[in-house]
């Protein structure tokens, strides 16, 4: 999945989440900082949200059951994977992935986990610190092998 695909999927859930929260189009537009006309156009599929609007939407509505069920829990990790694509950054510790994650590979103290719903991957070190996230398993595996060798 890339940003464009993610934005397209989120666009298709705008009205569902708005309804879930009991918001009018006017109130939802105000929450997102866009015009009501832009929201209506986005809900009808005529105007895709931009990246910033999409990130704002999933952040503000992070507790949405619709979004959590669609993507396997909190979306912040998935958004980070898309935002930091092709970048090296230092992530803070995680809780180790008790619910939405399964370990799919391990080497030394490092392990690769895959989100069971969204299917994106993350590489964790022995302290449950995220080393990186990506939708590309081979990229994650190469990074794990590199870190495991020291």
Buried (B, 14 or more C-beta within 10 A) or exposed (E): BEBEEBBBEBBEBBBBBBEBBEBEBEBBBBBBEBEBEBBBBBBEEEBBBBBEBBBBBBEBBBEBEBBBEBBBBBBEBBBBBBBBBEEEEEBEEBEEBEEBBEEEBEEEEBBBBBBEBBEBBBBBBEEBEBBBBBBEBEBBBEBBEEBEEE
